[in-house]
Amino acid sequence: MQTSSIQSLKRGLAVLECVNRRNGAGINEIAAMVGLARGTTYRILETLRREGYLVKPEARGPYWLSSRVSSLSDGYHAEAWVQAITPMVEELSRKFLWPVTVATPDGIDMNLRLTTDYMSPLSKRRFSAGHRHPLWEMSTGRVYLAYCSPDQQETLIGVIAAAVGAKSQTVGKDGANLLRLVQAIRKVGYAFYEHESTKVTQIAVPIFVRREVFGAITIRYFSSVVTRPQALEKFLAPLRKVADEIGATVEATARPRSGPSAISDTARGS
């Protein structure tokens, strides 16, 4: 016979897994999915929220995963840097209201490590930490590829071309189209991407740690509200500033040093 503490743990894990599958769900939906009473589900959700694993921006609103959930799989160091950069990323999102995300590479995918989708009133489609997308499909992956070393870039584009090749117009035969794209991105220092069906545009800039590309940060906005020239004028400088702060924070979290780390404008360009 299971003790009450073990049974409570199983229920808590079931609720957490449910929110992971259906991020942004309300109490009634979660209770139905896990087969628990509404009151029991509420107490579990509130415990997870108080412990920092969930957030609930509105009193009667849904529950969202917080970046602390990544600590359950990524280990102490990864959790530490994500937690450390959260305030600066959230501040940027509050300034413009648009959702901001930070992603890092994982094979030929980009792994979303931090998002403000849960707090942005302008998030048309909400993603959660752990969401992955191919390197070549979004602005974060493309700008990351643009700033890889030549050897890394050649390897990654070769693997991508072998996987999708001519099936993707973006990649093209032998990765030629993708190579031209990332070379153009490298010249300007940022990447745009517009989702055709949702008409949501992303602008991304690279994040550097010890002068090597670490990942990317992006702002998503409605194409009908902000033009690309307006996006460059409004978002580019703040994005680069936060990207520099993230890079310095990641470096300090991984290995404390006496001085700040920054990437010059020259390093960003071609």
WOURTA-V444114 format. One record per backbone hydrogen bond with DSSP energy under -1.0 kcal/mol. CO is the residue of the C=O (numbers start at 0). NH is the residue of the N-H. E is the energy in kcal/mol with one decimal. If there is no record, write none. Layout:
CO|NH|E + CO|NH|E
This chain:
2|6|-2.2 + 3|7|-2.4 + 4|8|-2.1 + 5|9|-2.4 + 6|10|-2.1 + 7|11|-2.5 + 8|12|-2.5 + 9|13|-2.1 + 10|14|-2.2 + 11|15|-2.3 + 12|16|-2.5 + 13|17|-1.8 + 14|18|-2.4 + 15|19|-2.0 + 16|20|-1.8 + 17|21|-2.5 + 21|24|-1.1 + 24|62|-2.5 + 25|29|-2.3 + 26|30|-2.9 + 27|31|-2.0 + 28|32|-1.9 + 29|33|-2.3 + 30|34|-1.3 + 30|35|-1.6 + 36|40|-2.5 + 37|41|-2.6 + 38|42|-2.0 + 39|43|-2.0 + 40|44|-2.7 + 41|45|-2.6 + 42|46|-1.8 + 43|47|-2.4 + 44|48|-2.2 + 45|49|-2.6 + 46|50|-1.9 + 47|52|-2.4 + 48|51|-1.4 + 52|65|-2.1 + 54|63|-2.8 + 57|60|-1.4 + 62|23|-1.7 + 63|54|-2.9 + 65|68|-1.6 + 66|69|-1.3 + 67|70|-1.7 + 68|71|-2.0 + 69|72|-1.5 + 69|73|-3.0 + 74|78|-2.1 + 75|79|-2.5 + 76|80|-2.0 + 77|81|-2.0 + 78|82|-2.4 + 79|83|-2.1 + 80|84|-1.8 + 81|85|-1.1 + 84|88|-2.0 + 85|89|-2.8 + 86|90|-2.2 + 87|91|-1.6 + 88|92|-2.0 + 89|93|-2.6 + 90|94|-1.9 + 91|95|-1.5 + 92|96|-2.8 + 98|219|-2.0 + 99|115|-1.8 + 100|217|-2.4 + 101|112|-2.4 + 101|113|-1.7 + 102|215|-2.3 + 103|110|-3.6 + 105|108|-1.4 + 107|134|-2.5 + 108|105|-2.8 + 109|132|-1.7 + 110|103|-2.1 + 111|129|-3.2 + 113|101|-2.7 + 115|118|-1.5 + 115|119|-1.5 + 119|122|-1.1 + 127|130|-2.0 + 130|111|-3.1 + 132|109|-3.0 + 133|136|-1.5 + 137|141|-2.0 + 138|142|-2.4 + 139|143|-1.8 + 140|144|-2.6 + 141|145|-2.0 + 144|147|-1.2 + 148|152|-3.2 + 149|153|-2.4 + 150|154|-2.2 + 151|155|-2.9 + 152|156|-2.6 + 153|157|-1.9 + 154|158|-2.3 + 155|159|-2.7 + 156|160|-2.8 + 157|161|-1.9 + 158|162|-1.6 + 159|163|-2.8 + 163|166|-2.3 + 164|167|-1.8 + 167|171|-3.0 + 170|177|-1.7 + 171|174|-2.0 + 172|175|-1.8 + 174|178|-2.3 + 175|179|-2.1 + 176|180|-2.2 + 177|181|-2.6 + 178|182|-1.9 + 179|183|-1.9 + 180|184|-2.0 + 181|185|-2.3 + 182|186|-1.2 + 183|187|-1.1 + 184|188|-3.0 + 190|203|-2.5 + 192|201|-3.1 + 194|198|-2.1 + 198|222|-2.7 + 199|194|-2.8 + 200|220|-2.6 + 201|192|-1.7 + 202|218|-1.9 + 203|190|-2.2 + 204|216|-2.2 + 206|213|-3.8 + 206|214|-1.3 + 208|211|-1.5 + 211|208|-2.9 + 214|206|-2.4 + 215|102|-2.5 + 216|204|-2.1 + 217|100|-2.1 + 218|202|-1.8 + 220|200|-3.1 + 221|224|-1.4 + 221|225|-2.1 + 226|230|-2.5 + 227|231|-2.4 + 228|232|-2.0 + 229|233|-2.7 + 230|234|-3.0 + 234|238|-2.7 + 235|239|-2.4 + 236|240|-2.3 + 237|241|-2.4 + 238|242|-2.6 + 239|243|-2.3 + 240|244|-1.9 + 241|245|-2.8 + 242|246|-2.5 + 243|247|-2.2 + 244|248|-2.2 + 245|249|-3.0 + 246|250|-2.1 + 247|251|-2.3 + 248|252|-2.5 + 249|253|-2.3 + 250|254|-2.8 + 263|267|-1.2 + 264|268|-1.3
